[in-house]
Amino acid sequence: MDLAGKTALVTGAASGIGAACARRYAAAGAHVICADVADEAGQQVADETGGRYHHLDVADSSAWAELAADLTADPGRLDLVHLNAGVMMGLGDITKMSDEDYLRIIGINQHGAVFGLRAAVPLLEAAGGGHTLVTGSMASFSPLPVDLGYSMSKHAIAALVRSAAPSLAERGISLNAICPATVGTGFLGGNRDRLEAAGMIIMDSEEVAEAAMAILDSGLTGECFALFKGREPEPFPFATVPGSDYRSRR
Protein backbone atom coordinates (compact mmCIF):
# COMPACT_ATOMS: atom_id res chain seq x y z
CA MET A 1 0.00 0.00 0.00
CA ASP A 2 1.28 3.44 -0.96
CA LEU A 3 0.86 5.76 2.01
CA ALA A 4 2.49 8.80 0.42
CA GLY A 5 0.82 11.96 1.62
CA LYS A 6 -1.17 10.05 4.25
CA THR A 7 -1.16 10.53 8.01
CA ALA A 8 -0.96 7.47 10.24
CA LEU A 9 -1.40 7.23 14.00
CA VAL A 10 0.21 4.34 15.89
CA THR A 11 -0.32 3.80 19.62
CA GLY A 12 2.20 1.90 21.67
CA ALA A 13 4.74 3.15 19.15
CA ALA A 14 7.72 3.37 21.48
CA SER A 15 8.71 -0.29 21.16
CA GLY A 16 7.90 -3.73 19.81
CA ILE A 17 5.13 -4.11 17.25
CA GLY A 18 4.17 -0.44 17.46
CA ALA A 19 7.68 0.79 16.67
CA ALA A 20 8.05 -1.70 13.81
CA CYS A 21 4.72 -0.65 12.30
CA ALA A 22 5.52 3.05 12.67
CA ARG A 23 8.76 2.49 10.76
CA ARG A 24 7.00 0.41 8.09
CA TYR A 25 4.24 2.96 7.53
CA ALA A 26 6.83 5.72 7.29
CA ALA A 27 8.78 3.66 4.73
CA ALA A 28 5.56 3.49 2.68
CA GLY A 29 5.37 7.29 2.69
CA ALA A 30 3.17 8.08 5.67
CA HIS A 31 3.63 10.92 8.12
CA VAL A 32 3.44 8.97 11.38
CA ILE A 33 2.13 10.22 14.71
CA CYS A 34 3.82 8.03 17.33
CA ALA A 35 1.78 7.85 20.53
CA ASP A 36 2.88 6.29 23.82
CA VAL A 37 3.58 7.02 27.48
CA ALA A 38 7.27 6.11 27.17
CA ASP A 39 8.26 9.58 26.09
CA GLU A 40 11.98 9.16 25.43
CA ALA A 41 11.65 5.96 23.40
CA GLY A 42 8.56 7.24 21.60
CA GLN A 43 10.31 10.44 20.61
CA GLN A 44 13.24 8.42 19.30
CA VAL A 45 10.95 6.39 17.01
CA ALA A 46 9.27 9.58 15.83
CA ASP A 47 12.65 11.11 15.04
CA GLU A 48 13.72 7.98 13.13
CA THR A 49 10.56 8.01 11.03
CA GLY A 50 10.42 11.73 10.38
CA GLY A 51 7.11 11.91 12.20
CA ARG A 52 6.18 13.36 15.54
CA TYR A 53 5.57 12.10 19.04
CA HIS A 54 2.47 12.60 21.18
CA HIS A 55 2.23 11.53 24.82
CA LEU A 56 -0.97 9.52 25.13
CA ASP A 57 -2.48 7.41 27.89
CA VAL A 58 -4.83 5.32 25.75
CA ALA A 59 -7.00 4.45 28.79
CA ASP A 60 -7.84 8.14 29.30
CA SER A 61 -10.78 9.23 27.14
CA SER A 62 -10.01 12.92 27.73
CA ALA A 63 -6.48 12.39 26.40
CA TRP A 64 -7.98 10.94 23.22
CA ALA A 65 -10.24 13.98 22.85
CA GLU A 66 -7.23 16.24 23.23
CA LEU A 67 -5.26 14.29 20.61
CA ALA A 68 -8.18 14.38 18.17
CA ALA A 69 -8.41 18.15 18.57
CA ASP A 70 -4.68 18.50 17.96
CA LEU A 71 -4.84 16.36 14.82
CA THR A 72 -7.85 18.27 13.54
CA ALA A 73 -5.77 21.45 13.73
CA ASP A 74 -2.51 19.92 12.48
CA PRO A 75 -2.15 18.12 10.12
CA GLY A 76 -5.92 18.37 9.67
CA ARG A 77 -6.47 14.83 8.44
CA LEU A 78 -6.05 11.22 9.47
CA ASP A 79 -5.94 8.28 7.08
CA LEU A 80 -4.73 5.29 9.07
CA VAL A 81 -5.03 4.39 12.75
CA HIS A 82 -3.25 1.42 14.29
CA LEU A 83 -4.44 0.86 17.86
CA ASN A 84 -1.59 -1.24 19.10
CA ALA A 85 -0.95 -0.26 22.73
CA GLY A 86 -1.30 -3.18 25.11
CA VAL A 87 -0.03 -4.75 28.31
CA MET A 88 0.16 -8.20 29.84
CA MET A 89 -0.38 -9.01 33.49
CA GLY A 90 0.83 -12.60 33.90
CA LEU A 91 -1.87 -13.47 36.43
CA GLY A 92 -3.77 -16.73 36.26
CA ASP A 93 -5.53 -16.75 39.64
CA ILE A 94 -8.74 -14.72 39.51
CA THR A 95 -8.76 -14.42 43.32
CA LYS A 96 -5.41 -12.63 43.20
CA MET A 97 -6.54 -10.02 40.66
CA SER A 98 -6.87 -6.66 42.39
CA ASP A 99 -9.16 -3.86 41.24
CA GLU A 100 -6.04 -2.01 40.10
CA ASP A 101 -4.85 -5.01 38.06
CA TYR A 102 -8.21 -5.43 36.41
CA LEU A 103 -8.77 -1.79 35.60
CA ARG A 104 -5.26 -1.38 34.20
CA ILE A 105 -5.41 -4.25 31.72
CA ILE A 106 -8.98 -3.52 30.62
CA GLY A 107 -8.25 0.19 30.46
CA ILE A 108 -5.25 -0.14 28.15
CA ASN A 109 -6.14 -3.21 26.09
CA GLN A 110 -9.89 -2.73 25.70
CA HIS A 111 -10.86 0.84 26.54
CA GLY A 112 -7.85 2.08 24.59
CA ALA A 113 -9.25 0.53 21.42
CA VAL A 114 -12.79 1.78 22.03
CA PHE A 115 -11.71 5.32 22.92
CA GLY A 116 -9.29 5.32 20.00
CA LEU A 117 -11.90 4.36 17.45
CA ARG A 118 -14.41 6.83 18.87
CA ALA A 119 -11.89 9.67 18.60
CA ALA A 120 -10.45 8.70 15.22
CA VAL A 121 -13.54 7.89 13.18
CA PRO A 122 -14.68 11.51 12.66
CA LEU A 123 -11.21 12.44 11.40
CA LEU A 124 -11.04 9.44 9.10
CA GLU A 125 -14.51 10.16 7.78
CA ALA A 126 -13.62 13.81 7.19
CA ALA A 127 -10.64 12.66 5.10
CA GLY A 128 -12.95 10.64 2.87
CA GLY A 129 -12.43 7.31 4.60
CA GLY A 130 -9.46 5.33 5.77
CA HIS A 131 -8.20 2.30 7.62
CA THR A 132 -8.22 1.18 11.24
CA LEU A 133 -6.25 -1.75 12.58
CA VAL A 134 -6.21 -3.11 16.12
CA THR A 135 -3.52 -5.39 17.51
CA GLY A 136 -5.14 -8.49 18.92
CA SER A 137 -3.47 -11.81 19.68
CA MET A 138 -3.85 -15.55 19.43
CA ALA A 139 -5.40 -14.93 22.86
CA SER A 140 -8.27 -13.28 20.96
CA PHE A 141 -9.29 -16.79 19.86
CA SER A 142 -8.27 -19.10 22.68
CA PRO A 143 -7.94 -19.08 26.47
CA LEU A 144 -4.68 -18.13 28.12
CA PRO A 145 -4.88 -19.54 31.65
CA VAL A 146 -1.56 -17.97 32.70
CA ASP A 147 -2.87 -14.47 31.91
CA LEU A 148 -6.64 -14.44 32.10
CA GLY A 149 -6.93 -10.65 32.01
CA TYR A 150 -4.95 -10.44 28.79
CA SER A 151 -7.02 -13.14 27.11
CA MET A 152 -10.26 -11.57 28.28
CA SER A 153 -9.29 -8.16 26.92
CA LYS A 154 -8.04 -9.57 23.60
CA HIS A 155 -11.25 -11.55 23.13
CA ALA A 156 -13.02 -8.19 23.47
CA ILE A 157 -10.92 -6.84 20.59
CA ALA A 158 -12.21 -9.57 18.29
CA ALA A 159 -15.81 -8.80 19.26
CA LEU A 160 -15.26 -5.06 18.82
CA VAL A 161 -13.80 -5.46 15.33
CA ARG A 162 -16.47 -7.85 14.11
CA SER A 163 -19.31 -5.76 15.57
CA ALA A 164 -18.18 -2.25 14.63
CA ALA A 165 -16.89 -2.98 11.12
CA PRO A 166 -20.25 -2.99 9.24
CA SER A 167 -21.24 0.52 10.32
CA LEU A 168 -17.73 1.85 9.72
CA ALA A 169 -17.73 0.35 6.23
CA GLU A 170 -20.71 2.57 5.40
CA ARG A 171 -18.44 5.53 6.20
CA GLY A 172 -15.62 4.23 4.00
CA ILE A 173 -13.52 3.01 6.93
CA SER A 174 -12.10 -0.48 7.19
CA LEU A 175 -11.59 -2.13 10.59
CA ASN A 176 -9.56 -5.28 11.11
CA ALA A 177 -7.49 -6.92 13.83
CA ILE A 178 -4.04 -8.43 13.45
CA CYS A 179 -3.66 -11.34 15.83
CA PRO A 180 -0.10 -12.66 15.93
CA ALA A 181 1.26 -15.68 17.72
CA THR A 182 4.26 -15.11 20.00
CA VAL A 183 6.31 -12.06 19.04
CA GLY A 184 9.76 -11.19 20.33
CA THR A 185 8.81 -8.03 22.21
CA GLY A 186 9.32 -6.85 25.77
CA PHE A 187 6.39 -9.06 26.76
CA LEU A 188 8.84 -11.98 26.80
CA GLY A 189 10.83 -10.37 29.58
CA GLY A 190 14.22 -11.16 28.07
CA ASN A 191 13.42 -14.88 27.87
CA ARG A 192 13.39 -15.26 24.09
CA ASP A 193 16.50 -17.46 23.87
CA ARG A 194 15.23 -19.76 26.61
CA LEU A 195 11.79 -20.02 25.04
CA GLU A 196 13.17 -20.74 21.58
CA ALA A 197 15.49 -23.36 23.04
CA ALA A 198 12.39 -24.99 24.52
CA GLY A 199 10.83 -25.16 21.04
CA MET A 200 8.61 -22.06 21.00
CA ILE A 201 8.36 -20.37 17.60
CA ILE A 202 8.80 -16.62 17.93
CA MET A 203 8.46 -14.05 15.18
CA ASP A 204 10.02 -10.61 14.96
CA SER A 205 8.03 -7.39 15.17
CA GLU A 206 9.06 -6.54 11.61
CA GLU A 207 7.18 -9.58 10.32
CA VAL A 208 4.05 -8.32 12.06
CA ALA A 209 4.55 -4.92 10.42
CA GLU A 210 4.74 -6.51 6.97
CA ALA A 211 1.57 -8.46 7.72
CA ALA A 212 -0.14 -5.23 8.80
CA MET A 213 0.63 -3.75 5.39
CA ALA A 214 -0.85 -6.83 3.69
CA ILE A 215 -4.02 -6.55 5.77
CA LEU A 216 -4.42 -2.86 4.94
CA ASP A 217 -4.05 -3.73 1.27
CA SER A 218 -6.46 -6.70 1.40
CA GLY A 219 -9.68 -4.79 0.78
CA LEU A 220 -11.30 -6.73 3.64
CA THR A 221 -12.97 -5.42 6.77
CA GLY A 222 -14.36 -6.93 9.96
CA GLU A 223 -11.74 -9.67 9.97
CA CYS A 224 -9.40 -10.90 12.69
CA PHE A 225 -6.27 -12.02 10.90
CA ALA A 226 -4.32 -14.86 12.50
CA LEU A 227 -0.58 -14.53 11.97
CA PHE A 228 2.07 -17.21 12.37
CA LYS A 229 5.78 -16.96 11.66
CA GLY A 230 6.57 -17.50 7.98
CA ARG A 231 2.94 -17.40 6.87
CA GLU A 232 0.66 -14.80 5.35
CA PRO A 233 -2.04 -13.34 7.62
CA GLU A 234 -5.33 -15.23 7.27
CA PRO A 235 -8.84 -14.31 8.44
CA PHE A 236 -9.73 -16.47 11.41
CA PRO A 237 -12.67 -18.79 10.60
CA PHE A 238 -15.03 -18.13 13.48
CA ALA A 239 -17.61 -20.85 14.00
CA THR A 240 -21.26 -20.20 13.23
CA VAL A 241 -23.32 -19.86 16.38
CA PRO A 242 -25.59 -22.92 16.76
CA GLY A 243 -29.18 -21.99 15.99
CA SER A 244 -28.25 -18.60 14.52
CA ASP A 245 -30.24 -19.40 11.36
CA TYR A 246 -33.38 -20.44 13.20
CA ARG A 247 -35.52 -17.71 11.63
CA SER A 248 -34.82 -19.01 8.13
CA ARG A 249 -35.99 -22.46 9.17
CA ARG A 250 -39.36 -21.42 10.60
GIMODA-V100248 format. One record per backbone hydrogen bond with DSSP energy under -0.5 kcal/mol. CO is the residue of the C=O (numbers start at 1). NH is the residue of the N-H. E is the energy in kcal/mol with one decimal. If there is no record, write none. Layout:
# GIMODA-V100248
<<CO/NH/E> <CO/NH/E>>
This chain:
# GIMODA-V100248
<<1/3/-0.6> <3/6/-2.4> <6/31/-2.9> <7/79/-2.5> <7/80/-1.7> <8/33/-3.4> <9/82/-3.2> <10/35/-2.8> <12/15/-0.8> <15/18/-0.8> <15/19/-1.3> <16/20/-2.2> <17/21/-2.6> <18/22/-2.4> <19/23/-2.2> <20/24/-2.1> <21/25/-2.9> <22/26/-2.1> <23/27/-2.1> <24/28/-1.2> <25/30/-2.3> <26/29/-1.8> <28/3/-2.3> <29/5/-1.1> <30/32/-0.7> <31/8/-2.6> <32/34/-0.7> <32/52/-2.0> <33/10/-2.5> <33/35/-0.6> <34/54/-2.6> <35/12/-1.1> <35/13/-2.1> <36/56/-2.5> <37/39/-1.4> <38/42/-2.7> <39/43/-2.6> <40/44/-1.8> <41/45/-2.0> <42/46/-2.2> <43/47/-2.6> <44/48/-2.3> <45/49/-2.0> <46/50/-0.8> <46/51/-2.0> <47/50/-0.6> <52/34/-2.9> <54/36/-1.4> <56/58/-0.9> <57/60/-2.2> <59/61/-0.7> <60/64/-1.5> <61/65/-1.9> <62/66/-2.0> <63/67/-2.3> <64/68/-2.6> <65/69/-2.0> <66/70/-2.2> <67/71/-2.6> <68/72/-2.1> <69/73/-1.6> <70/74/-2.5> <71/76/-2.7> <79/131/-2.3> <80/9/-2.5> <81/83/-0.6> <81/133/-2.7> <82/11/-2.2> <82/84/-1.3> <83/135/-2.2> <91/148/-1.6> <91/149/-0.6> <92/94/-0.7> <93/96/-1.9> <94/97/-1.1> <96/98/-0.7> <98/102/-2.5> <99/103/-2.9> <100/104/-2.0> <101/105/-2.1> <102/106/-2.2> <103/107/-2.0> <104/108/-2.3> <105/109/-2.0> <106/110/-1.5> <106/111/-2.8> <107/112/-1.0> <110/114/-2.0> <111/115/-3.4> <112/116/-1.5> <113/117/-2.4> <114/118/-2.4> <115/119/-2.1> <116/120/-2.3> <117/121/-2.6> <118/122/-0.5> <120/124/-2.5> <121/125/-3.0> <122/126/-2.1> <123/78/-0.6> <123/127/-1.3> <124/129/-2.7> <125/128/-1.6> <130/174/-2.2> <131/81/-2.3> <132/176/-1.8> <133/83/-2.7> <134/136/-0.8> <134/178/-2.3> <137/140/-2.2> <138/141/-1.8> <138/142/-1.3> <144/147/-2.3> <145/148/-0.5> <147/151/-2.1> <148/152/-2.4> <149/153/-2.2> <150/154/-2.3> <151/155/-2.3> <152/156/-1.5> <153/157/-1.0> <154/158/-1.4> <155/159/-1.9> <156/160/-2.6> <157/161/-2.6> <158/162/-2.2> <159/163/-1.9> <160/164/-2.7> <161/165/-1.7> <164/168/-1.8> <165/169/-2.5> <166/170/-1.1> <168/171/-1.4> <168/173/-2.3> <169/172/-1.7> <172/130/-1.5> <174/132/-1.8> <175/222/-3.3> <176/134/-2.2> <177/179/-0.5> <177/225/-3.1> <178/136/-2.8> <178/180/-0.6> <179/227/-1.9> <180/138/-1.5> <182/203/-2.3> <183/185/-2.4> <185/188/-1.8> <186/189/-1.8> <188/191/-1.2> <191/195/-2.6> <192/196/-2.9> <193/197/-2.2> <194/198/-1.2> <195/200/-2.4> <196/199/-1.5> <200/202/-0.6> <203/184/-2.9> <204/207/-0.9> <204/208/-1.1> <205/209/-2.0> <206/210/-2.0> <207/211/-1.9> <208/212/-2.3> <209/213/-1.8> <210/214/-1.8> <211/215/-2.4> <212/216/-2.4> <213/217/-1.5> <215/218/-1.4> <223/177/-2.5> <223/225/-0.6> <224/226/-0.6> <224/236/-2.6> <225/179/-3.4> <226/234/-2.2> <227/181/-2.2> <228/231/-2.1> <234/226/-3.0> <236/238/-1.6> <241/244/-2.2> <243/246/-1.7> <245/248/-0.7> <245/249/-0.6> <246/249/-0.9> <247/250/-1.1>>
